[in-house]
Amino acid sequence: MKCSCIKDNEKKIAEIYTERLGVPCDVEAKGVAFTLGAKPGMSPFMPFTVKADKPGFRGSKGKEISMFFSFCPWCGVRIDEEERGAA
């Protein structure tokens, strides 16, 4: 990603919880994938659960799929397809 929002948010949340809890905290963003496109990097995604009466989608867990963002959800900077591995 061209922006540093993921790392910036991890740092901000760690600072807030370190202050609230009175002990050092580590924060790691979930919903972030390491991508191996033309430009390896990180890309945020949002997981979804799909449930249907079909093999692989049945049961209480269903099947998890992910939607990758085209833009940073925090600052709006475009994430290139090359960075997401979609090129």
Jmol script that loads the backbone (N, CA, C; Angstrom):
load data "model"
ATOM      1  N   MET A   1       0.835  -1.176   0.000  1.00  0.00           N
ATOM      2  CA  MET A   1       0.000   0.000   0.000  1.00  0.00           C
ATOM      3  C   MET A   1       0.879   1.239   0.000  1.00  0.00           C
ATOM      4  N   LYS A   2       0.399   2.252  -0.636  1.00  0.00           N
ATOM      5  CA  LYS A   2       1.143   3.507  -0.705  1.00  0.00           C
ATOM      6  C   LYS A   2       1.082   4.268   0.612  1.00  0.00           C
ATOM      7  N   CYS A   3       0.014   4.039   1.388  1.00  0.00           N
ATOM      8  CA  CYS A   3      -0.131   4.728   2.674  1.00  0.00           C
ATOM      9  C   CYS A   3       0.381   3.830   3.801  1.00  0.00           C
ATOM     10  N   SER A   4       0.451   4.384   4.995  1.00  0.00           N
ATOM     11  CA  SER A   4       0.911   3.614   6.159  1.00  0.00           C
ATOM     12  C   SER A   4      -0.202   3.472   7.200  1.00  0.00           C
ATOM     13  N   CYS A   5      -1.452   3.503   6.749  1.00  0.00           N
ATOM     14  CA  CYS A   5      -2.596   3.497   7.669  1.00  0.00           C
ATOM     15  C   CYS A   5      -2.637   2.269   8.568  1.00  0.00           C
ATOM     16  N   ILE A   6      -2.315   1.108   8.055  1.00  0.00           N
ATOM     17  CA  ILE A   6      -2.380  -0.110   8.864  1.00  0.00           C
ATOM     18  C   ILE A   6      -1.427   0.007  10.044  1.00  0.00           C
ATOM     19  N   LYS A   7      -0.180   0.310   9.772  1.00  0.00           N
ATOM     20  CA  LYS A   7       0.814   0.443  10.849  1.00  0.00           C
ATOM     21  C   LYS A   7       0.488   1.620  11.766  1.00  0.00           C
ATOM     22  N   ASP A   8       0.023   2.716  11.200  1.00  0.00           N
ATOM     23  CA  ASP A   8      -0.340   3.887  12.014  1.00  0.00           C
ATOM     24  C   ASP A   8      -1.476   3.554  12.985  1.00  0.00           C
ATOM     25  N   ASN A   9      -2.505   2.844  12.505  1.00  0.00           N
ATOM     26  CA  ASN A   9      -3.628   2.478  13.366  1.00  0.00           C
ATOM     27  C   ASN A   9      -3.211   1.476  14.435  1.00  0.00           C
ATOM     28  N   GLU A  10      -2.349   0.521  14.084  1.00  0.00           N
ATOM     29  CA  GLU A  10      -1.842  -0.417  15.085  1.00  0.00           C
ATOM     30  C   GLU A  10      -1.130   0.335  16.207  1.00  0.00           C
ATOM     31  N   LYS A  11      -0.308   1.296  15.819  1.00  0.00           N
ATOM     32  CA  LYS A  11       0.449   2.076  16.802  1.00  0.00           C
ATOM     33  C   LYS A  11      -0.487   2.894  17.692  1.00  0.00           C
ATOM     34  N   LYS A  12      -1.480   3.573  17.081  1.00  0.00           N
ATOM     35  CA  LYS A  12      -2.422   4.396  17.846  1.00  0.00           C
ATOM     36  C   LYS A  12      -3.212   3.553  18.847  1.00  0.00           C
ATOM     37  N   ILE A  13      -3.695   2.399  18.397  1.00  0.00           N
ATOM     38  CA  ILE A  13      -4.482   1.526  19.279  1.00  0.00           C
ATOM     39  C   ILE A  13      -3.608   0.985  20.405  1.00  0.00           C
ATOM     40  N   ALA A  14      -2.372   0.636  20.094  1.00  0.00           N
ATOM     41  CA  ALA A  14      -1.446   0.154  21.133  1.00  0.00           C
ATOM     42  C   ALA A  14      -1.202   1.241  22.172  1.00  0.00           C
ATOM     43  N   GLU A  15      -1.032   2.468  21.744  1.00  0.00           N
ATOM     44  CA  GLU A  15      -0.818   3.574  22.682  1.00  0.00           C
ATOM     45  C   GLU A  15      -2.036   3.766  23.591  1.00  0.00           C
ATOM     46  N   ILE A  16      -3.224   3.735  23.011  1.00  0.00           N
ATOM     47  CA  ILE A  16      -4.455   3.930  23.787  1.00  0.00           C
ATOM     48  C   ILE A  16      -4.605   2.822  24.837  1.00  0.00           C
ATOM     49  N   TYR A  17      -4.424   1.573  24.424  1.00  0.00           N
ATOM     50  CA  TYR A  17      -4.607   0.473  25.364  1.00  0.00           C
ATOM     51  C   TYR A  17      -3.461   0.353  26.363  1.00  0.00           C
ATOM     52  N   THR A  18      -2.262   0.762  25.987  1.00  0.00           N
ATOM     53  CA  THR A  18      -1.163   0.789  26.944  1.00  0.00           C
ATOM     54  C   THR A  18      -1.488   1.768  28.061  1.00  0.00           C
ATOM     55  N   GLU A  19      -2.041   2.913  27.690  1.00  0.00           N
ATOM     56  CA  GLU A  19      -2.427   3.920  28.690  1.00  0.00           C
ATOM     57  C   GLU A  19      -3.588   3.408  29.553  1.00  0.00           C
ATOM     58  N   ARG A  20      -4.607   2.841  28.920  1.00  0.00           N
ATOM     59  CA  ARG A  20      -5.787   2.372  29.657  1.00  0.00           C
ATOM     60  C   ARG A  20      -5.471   1.218  30.604  1.00  0.00           C
ATOM     61  N   LEU A  21      -4.627   0.292  30.157  1.00  0.00           N
ATOM     62  CA  LEU A  21      -4.351  -0.907  30.937  1.00  0.00           C
ATOM     63  C   LEU A  21      -3.151  -0.769  31.866  1.00  0.00           C
ATOM     64  N   GLY A  22      -2.307   0.213  31.597  1.00  0.00           N
ATOM     65  CA  GLY A  22      -1.146   0.438  32.440  1.00  0.00           C
ATOM     66  C   GLY A  22      -0.003  -0.535  32.196  1.00  0.00           C
ATOM     67  N   VAL A  23      -0.061  -1.289  31.117  1.00  0.00           N
ATOM     68  CA  VAL A  23       1.020  -2.204  30.733  1.00  0.00           C
ATOM     69  C   VAL A  23       1.229  -2.084  29.222  1.00  0.00           C
ATOM     70  N   PRO A  24       2.439  -2.366  28.735  1.00  0.00           N
ATOM     71  CA  PRO A  24       2.687  -2.282  27.295  1.00  0.00           C
ATOM     72  C   PRO A  24       1.800  -3.254  26.517  1.00  0.00           C
ATOM     73  N   CYS A  25       1.222  -2.782  25.417  1.00  0.00           N
ATOM     74  CA  CYS A  25       0.350  -3.606  24.578  1.00  0.00           C
ATOM     75  C   CYS A  25       0.897  -3.685  23.163  1.00  0.00           C
ATOM     76  N   ASP A  26       0.734  -4.849  22.548  1.00  0.00           N
ATOM     77  CA  ASP A  26       1.042  -5.032  21.138  1.00  0.00           C
ATOM     78  C   ASP A  26      -0.274  -5.168  20.397  1.00  0.00           C
ATOM     79  N   VAL A  27      -0.379  -4.573  19.231  1.00  0.00           N
ATOM     80  CA  VAL A  27      -1.598  -4.633  18.434  1.00  0.00           C
ATOM     81  C   VAL A  27      -1.232  -5.093  17.032  1.00  0.00           C
ATOM     82  N   GLU A  28      -1.999  -6.056  16.523  1.00  0.00           N
ATOM     83  CA  GLU A  28      -1.788  -6.550  15.168  1.00  0.00           C
ATOM     84  C   GLU A  28      -3.122  -6.515  14.434  1.00  0.00           C
ATOM     85  N   ALA A  29      -3.154  -5.836  13.321  1.00  0.00           N
ATOM     86  CA  ALA A  29      -4.381  -5.727  12.530  1.00  0.00           C
ATOM     87  C   ALA A  29      -4.751  -7.085  11.949  1.00  0.00           C
ATOM     88  N   LYS A  30      -6.022  -7.403  12.021  1.00  0.00           N
ATOM     89  CA  LYS A  30      -6.558  -8.585  11.349  1.00  0.00           C
ATOM     90  C   LYS A  30      -7.202  -8.087  10.062  1.00  0.00           C
ATOM     91  N   GLY A  31      -7.447  -8.957   9.141  1.00  0.00           N
ATOM     92  CA  GLY A  31      -8.032  -8.527   7.879  1.00  0.00           C
ATOM     93  C   GLY A  31      -7.023  -7.819   6.993  1.00  0.00           C
ATOM     94  N   VAL A  32      -5.751  -8.233   7.107  1.00  0.00           N
ATOM     95  CA  VAL A  32      -4.682  -7.686   6.274  1.00  0.00           C
ATOM     96  C   VAL A  32      -3.928  -8.865   5.674  1.00  0.00           C
ATOM     97  N   ALA A  33      -3.778  -8.876   4.366  1.00  0.00           N
ATOM     98  CA  ALA A  33      -3.097  -9.972   3.689  1.00  0.00           C
ATOM     99  C   ALA A  33      -1.785  -9.498   3.096  1.00  0.00           C
ATOM    100  N   PHE A  34      -0.790 -10.382   3.123  1.00  0.00           N
ATOM    101  CA  PHE A  34       0.463 -10.141   2.416  1.00  0.00           C
ATOM    102  C   PHE A  34       0.222 -10.577   0.985  1.00  0.00           C
ATOM    103  N   THR A  35       0.386  -9.668   0.039  1.00  0.00           N
ATOM    104  CA  THR A  35       0.091  -9.964  -1.359  1.00  0.00           C
ATOM    105  C   THR A  35       1.374 -10.127  -2.156  1.00  0.00           C
ATOM    106  N   LEU A  36       1.327 -10.994  -3.156  1.00  0.00           N
ATOM    107  CA  LEU A  36       2.503 -11.291  -3.972  1.00  0.00           C
ATOM    108  C   LEU A  36       2.265 -10.942  -5.433  1.00  0.00           C
ATOM    109  N   GLY A  37       1.805  -9.733  -5.692  1.00  0.00           N
ATOM    110  CA  GLY A  37       1.618  -9.273  -7.063  1.00  0.00           C
ATOM    111  C   GLY A  37       2.941  -8.804  -7.636  1.00  0.00           C
ATOM    112  N   ALA A  38       2.878  -7.963  -8.657  1.00  0.00           N
ATOM    113  CA  ALA A  38       4.088  -7.398  -9.251  1.00  0.00           C
ATOM    114  C   ALA A  38       4.880  -6.602  -8.215  1.00  0.00           C
ATOM    115  N   LYS A  39       4.146  -5.998  -7.252  1.00  0.00           N
ATOM    116  CA  LYS A  39       4.754  -5.263  -6.148  1.00  0.00           C
ATOM    117  C   LYS A  39       4.273  -5.903  -4.848  1.00  0.00           C
ATOM    118  N   PRO A  40       5.031  -6.832  -4.256  1.00  0.00           N
ATOM    119  CA  PRO A  40       4.583  -7.440  -2.998  1.00  0.00           C
ATOM    120  C   PRO A  40       4.300  -6.377  -1.938  1.00  0.00           C
ATOM    121  N   GLY A  41       3.279  -6.611  -1.143  1.00  0.00           N
ATOM    122  CA  GLY A  41       2.926  -5.654  -0.110  1.00  0.00           C
ATOM    123  C   GLY A  41       1.802  -6.163   0.761  1.00  0.00           C
ATOM    124  N   MET A  42       1.079  -5.234   1.386  1.00  0.00           N
ATOM    125  CA  MET A  42      -0.036  -5.583   2.251  1.00  0.00           C
ATOM    126  C   MET A  42      -1.307  -4.979   1.686  1.00  0.00           C
ATOM    127  N   SER A  43      -2.425  -5.676   1.887  1.00  0.00           N
ATOM    128  CA  SER A  43      -3.706  -5.174   1.404  1.00  0.00           C
ATOM    129  C   SER A  43      -4.793  -5.514   2.421  1.00  0.00           C
ATOM    130  N   PRO A  44      -5.609  -4.536   2.805  1.00  0.00           N
ATOM    131  CA  PRO A  44      -6.700  -4.817   3.750  1.00  0.00           C
ATOM    132  C   PRO A  44      -7.838  -5.559   3.057  1.00  0.00           C
ATOM    133  N   PHE A  45      -8.504  -6.416   3.836  1.00  0.00           N
ATOM    134  CA  PHE A  45      -9.665  -7.121   3.306  1.00  0.00           C
ATOM    135  C   PHE A  45     -10.713  -7.280   4.397  1.00  0.00           C
ATOM    136  N   MET A  46     -11.934  -7.617   3.989  1.00  0.00           N
ATOM    137  CA  MET A  46     -13.024  -7.856   4.933  1.00  0.00           C
ATOM    138  C   MET A  46     -13.566  -9.255   4.669  1.00  0.00           C
ATOM    139  N   PRO A  47     -13.553 -10.125   5.696  1.00  0.00           N
ATOM    140  CA  PRO A  47     -14.094 -11.466   5.512  1.00  0.00           C
ATOM    141  C   PRO A  47     -15.626 -11.490   5.600  1.00  0.00           C
ATOM    142  N   PHE A  48     -16.230 -12.390   4.837  1.00  0.00           N
ATOM    143  CA  PHE A  48     -17.666 -12.621   4.846  1.00  0.00           C
ATOM    144  C   PHE A  48     -17.906 -14.120   4.979  1.00  0.00           C
ATOM    145  N   THR A  49     -19.021 -14.501   5.560  1.00  0.00           N
ATOM    146  CA  THR A  49     -19.407 -15.902   5.637  1.00  0.00           C
ATOM    147  C   THR A  49     -20.598 -16.127   4.721  1.00  0.00           C
ATOM    148  N   VAL A  50     -20.466 -17.120   3.844  1.00  0.00           N
ATOM    149  CA  VAL A  50     -21.540 -17.473   2.922  1.00  0.00           C
ATOM    150  C   VAL A  50     -22.103 -18.821   3.365  1.00  0.00           C
ATOM    151  N   LYS A  51     -23.414 -18.854   3.593  1.00  0.00           N
ATOM    152  CA  LYS A  51     -24.091 -20.092   3.969  1.00  0.00           C
ATOM    153  C   LYS A  51     -25.143 -20.407   2.911  1.00  0.00           C
ATOM    154  N   ALA A  52     -25.167 -21.676   2.466  1.00  0.00           N
ATOM    155  CA  ALA A  52     -26.136 -22.091   1.460  1.00  0.00           C
ATOM    156  C   ALA A  52     -26.320 -23.596   1.556  1.00  0.00           C
ATOM    157  N   ASP A  53     -27.387 -24.094   0.969  1.00  0.00           N
ATOM    158  CA  ASP A  53     -27.649 -25.527   0.981  1.00  0.00           C
ATOM    159  C   ASP A  53     -26.915 -26.192  -0.179  1.00  0.00           C
ATOM    160  N   LYS A  54     -25.603 -26.119  -0.123  1.00  0.00           N
ATOM    161  CA  LYS A  54     -24.720 -26.713  -1.127  1.00  0.00           C
ATOM    162  C   LYS A  54     -23.490 -27.250  -0.395  1.00  0.00           C
ATOM    163  N   PRO A  55     -22.862 -28.309  -0.905  1.00  0.00           N
ATOM    164  CA  PRO A  55     -21.647 -28.830  -0.264  1.00  0.00           C
ATOM    165  C   PRO A  55     -20.584 -27.735  -0.143  1.00  0.00           C
ATOM    166  N   GLY A  56     -19.951 -27.683   1.016  1.00  0.00           N
ATOM    167  CA  GLY A  56     -18.922 -26.677   1.265  1.00  0.00           C
ATOM    168  C   GLY A  56     -19.455 -25.387   1.862  1.00  0.00           C
ATOM    169  N   PHE A  57     -20.777 -25.193   1.805  1.00  0.00           N
ATOM    170  CA  PHE A  57     -21.401 -23.976   2.324  1.00  0.00           C
ATOM    171  C   PHE A  57     -22.394 -24.282   3.451  1.00  0.00           C
ATOM    172  N   ARG A  58     -22.588 -25.575   3.738  1.00  0.00           N
ATOM    173  CA  ARG A  58     -23.558 -25.981   4.754  1.00  0.00           C
ATOM    174  C   ARG A  58     -22.966 -25.866   6.146  1.00  0.00           C
ATOM    175  N   GLY A  59     -23.835 -25.985   7.121  1.00  0.00           N
ATOM    176  CA  GLY A  59     -23.404 -26.002   8.515  1.00  0.00           C
ATOM    177  C   GLY A  59     -23.368 -24.614   9.109  1.00  0.00           C
ATOM    178  N   SER A  60     -23.047 -24.589  10.388  1.00  0.00           N
ATOM    179  CA  SER A  60     -23.064 -23.317  11.113  1.00  0.00           C
ATOM    180  C   SER A  60     -21.918 -22.392  10.706  1.00  0.00           C
ATOM    181  N   LYS A  61     -20.822 -22.961  10.176  1.00  0.00           N
ATOM    182  CA  LYS A  61     -19.675 -22.124   9.801  1.00  0.00           C
ATOM    183  C   LYS A  61     -19.772 -21.590   8.381  1.00  0.00           C
ATOM    184  N   GLY A  62     -20.466 -22.280   7.513  1.00  0.00           N
ATOM    185  CA  GLY A  62     -20.549 -21.831   6.133  1.00  0.00           C
ATOM    186  C   GLY A  62     -19.167 -21.838   5.483  1.00  0.00           C
ATOM    187  N   LYS A  63     -18.954 -20.955   4.542  1.00  0.00           N
ATOM    188  CA  LYS A  63     -17.662 -20.827   3.860  1.00  0.00           C
ATOM    189  C   LYS A  63     -17.229 -19.375   3.936  1.00  0.00           C
ATOM    190  N   GLU A  64     -15.986 -19.142   4.320  1.00  0.00           N
ATOM    191  CA  GLU A  64     -15.489 -17.770   4.419  1.00  0.00           C
ATOM    192  C   GLU A  64     -14.871 -17.349   3.087  1.00  0.00           C
ATOM    193  N   ILE A  65     -15.273 -16.163   2.631  1.00  0.00           N
ATOM    194  CA  ILE A  65     -14.679 -15.538   1.449  1.00  0.00           C
ATOM    195  C   ILE A  65     -14.199 -14.151   1.878  1.00  0.00           C
ATOM    196  N   SER A  66     -13.341 -13.551   1.096  1.00  0.00           N
ATOM    197  CA  SER A  66     -12.822 -12.227   1.452  1.00  0.00           C
ATOM    198  C   SER A  66     -12.993 -11.250   0.304  1.00  0.00           C
ATOM    199  N   MET A  67     -13.261 -10.000   0.660  1.00  0.00           N
ATOM    200  CA  MET A  67     -13.345  -8.912  -0.307  1.00  0.00           C
ATOM    201  C   MET A  67     -12.147  -7.993  -0.051  1.00  0.00           C
ATOM    202  N   PHE A  68     -11.300  -7.851  -1.037  1.00  0.00           N
ATOM    203  CA  PHE A  68     -10.159  -6.945  -0.925  1.00  0.00           C
ATOM    204  C   PHE A  68     -10.583  -5.561  -1.362  1.00  0.00           C
ATOM    205  N   PHE A  69     -10.031  -4.556  -0.712  1.00  0.00           N
ATOM    206  CA  PHE A  69     -10.386  -3.175  -0.999  1.00  0.00           C
ATOM    207  C   PHE A  69      -9.579  -2.626  -2.175  1.00  0.00           C
ATOM    208  N   SER A  70     -10.195  -1.771  -2.981  1.00  0.00           N
ATOM    209  CA  SER A  70      -9.508  -1.070  -4.067  1.00  0.00           C
ATOM    210  C   SER A  70      -8.898   0.234  -3.567  1.00  0.00           C
ATOM    211  N   PHE A  71      -9.415   0.719  -2.424  1.00  0.00           N
ATOM    212  CA  PHE A  71      -8.934   1.947  -1.818  1.00  0.00           C
ATOM    213  C   PHE A  71      -8.712   1.683  -0.339  1.00  0.00           C
ATOM    214  N   CYS A  72      -7.773   2.384   0.268  1.00  0.00           N
ATOM    215  CA  CYS A  72      -7.552   2.264   1.702  1.00  0.00           C
ATOM    216  C   CYS A  72      -8.834   2.684   2.412  1.00  0.00           C
ATOM    217  N   PRO A  73      -9.368   1.848   3.318  1.00  0.00           N
ATOM    218  CA  PRO A  73     -10.615   2.213   3.986  1.00  0.00           C
ATOM    219  C   PRO A  73     -10.470   3.371   4.978  1.00  0.00           C
ATOM    220  N   TRP A  74      -9.247   3.791   5.291  1.00  0.00           N
ATOM    221  CA  TRP A  74      -9.034   4.879   6.242  1.00  0.00           C
ATOM    222  C   TRP A  74      -8.745   6.201   5.559  1.00  0.00           C
ATOM    223  N   CYS A  75      -7.834   6.212   4.591  1.00  0.00           N
ATOM    224  CA  CYS A  75      -7.459   7.493   3.982  1.00  0.00           C
ATOM    225  C   CYS A  75      -7.943   7.651   2.548  1.00  0.00           C
ATOM    226  N   GLY A  76      -8.400   6.569   1.920  1.00  0.00           N
ATOM    227  CA  GLY A  76      -8.945   6.649   0.573  1.00  0.00           C
ATOM    228  C   GLY A  76      -7.930   6.565  -0.550  1.00  0.00           C
ATOM    229  N   VAL A  77      -6.655   6.333  -0.249  1.00  0.00           N
ATOM    230  CA  VAL A  77      -5.636   6.218  -1.295  1.00  0.00           C
ATOM    231  C   VAL A  77      -5.878   4.926  -2.083  1.00  0.00           C
ATOM    232  N   ARG A  78      -5.813   5.017  -3.396  1.00  0.00           N
ATOM    233  CA  ARG A  78      -6.044   3.859  -4.272  1.00  0.00           C
ATOM    234  C   ARG A  78      -4.965   2.805  -4.049  1.00  0.00           C
ATOM    235  N   ILE A  79      -5.389   1.540  -3.977  1.00  0.00           N
ATOM    236  CA  ILE A  79      -4.466   0.411  -3.884  1.00  0.00           C
ATOM    237  C   ILE A  79      -4.359  -0.163  -5.287  1.00  0.00           C
ATOM    238  N   ASP A  80      -3.175  -0.099  -5.881  1.00  0.00           N
ATOM    239  CA  ASP A  80      -2.978  -0.562  -7.249  1.00  0.00           C
ATOM    240  C   ASP A  80      -3.248  -2.048  -7.369  1.00  0.00           C
ATOM    241  N   GLU A  81      -3.763  -2.481  -8.533  1.00  0.00           N
ATOM    242  CA  GLU A  81      -4.009  -3.900  -8.773  1.00  0.00           C
ATOM    243  C   GLU A  81      -2.726  -4.700  -8.671  1.00  0.00           C
ATOM    244  N   GLU A  82      -1.600  -4.098  -9.065  1.00  0.00           N
ATOM    245  CA  GLU A  82      -0.309  -4.783  -8.973  1.00  0.00           C
ATOM    246  C   GLU A  82       0.041  -5.111  -7.535  1.00  0.00           C
ATOM    247  N   GLU A  83      -0.321  -4.215  -6.609  1.00  0.00           N
ATOM    248  CA  GLU A  83      -0.053  -4.435  -5.199  1.00  0.00           C
ATOM    249  C   GLU A  83      -0.937  -5.530  -4.631  1.00  0.00           C
ATOM    250  N   ARG A  84      -2.154  -5.663  -5.156  1.00  0.00           N
ATOM    251  CA  ARG A  84      -3.099  -6.660  -4.649  1.00  0.00           C
ATOM    252  C   ARG A  84      -2.896  -8.009  -5.311  1.00  0.00           C
ATOM    253  N   GLY A  85      -2.025  -8.090  -6.302  1.00  0.00           N
ATOM    254  CA  GLY A  85      -1.813  -9.358  -6.999  1.00  0.00           C
ATOM    255  C   GLY A  85      -2.865  -9.629  -8.069  1.00  0.00           C
ATOM    256  N   ALA A  86      -3.584  -8.598  -8.472  1.00  0.00           N
ATOM    257  CA  ALA A  86      -4.648  -8.768  -9.458  1.00  0.00           C
ATOM    258  C   ALA A  86      -4.180  -8.438 -10.867  1.00  0.00           C
ATOM    259  N   ALA A  87      -2.911  -8.161 -11.044  1.00  0.00           N
ATOM    260  CA  ALA A  87      -2.422  -7.762 -12.364  1.00  0.00           C
ATOM    261  C   ALA A  87      -2.188  -8.959 -13.247  1.00  0.00           C
TER     262      ALA A  87
END
end "model"
wireframe off; spacefill off
backbone 0.3
color backbone group
